[in-house]
């Protein structure tokens, strides 16, 4: 007989148990918001990853725009009451603004190029050298990982840019 456990059971016994519990509670409350009927902006999707985060007895909502944040703040008393009726014990709901999700630029995107150093001040050169040093250390520290590979590629790009500026 095999003694197999579900991933959720294994995580419940791990040091990450509190984090897993918080993520599950955040998902539960996001579903409750979705069915609450509270008027929220169409741009806000409570089920989107990172849109709702429960921290203790405070619920954090992430608004995609200033207008959506203002609309959400107007609906907070209604939403707090609706969630209370569904059994959630919250003391407050806070709205945070995150206009757009940032992503890493593609390597072939010309806008991602490191700017020419000839126009920069000495402090900028020092920062670039510091970044190169950190990238090289990361590449050596994590040689067989995605982080190490990314750090190696970054270090190569920084070295090339420094060589071009002479």
Secondary structure, DSSP 8 states (H G I E B T S, - for coil): ------HHHHHHTSTTHHHHHHHHHHHHHHHHHHHS-----TT--TTSTTSEEEETTEEEEEESSHHHHHHHHHHHHHHHHHHHHTT---SEEEEEE--S------TT-GGGS---GGGS-HHHHHHHHHHHHHHHHHHHHTTTSHHHHHHHHHHHHHHHHHHHH-
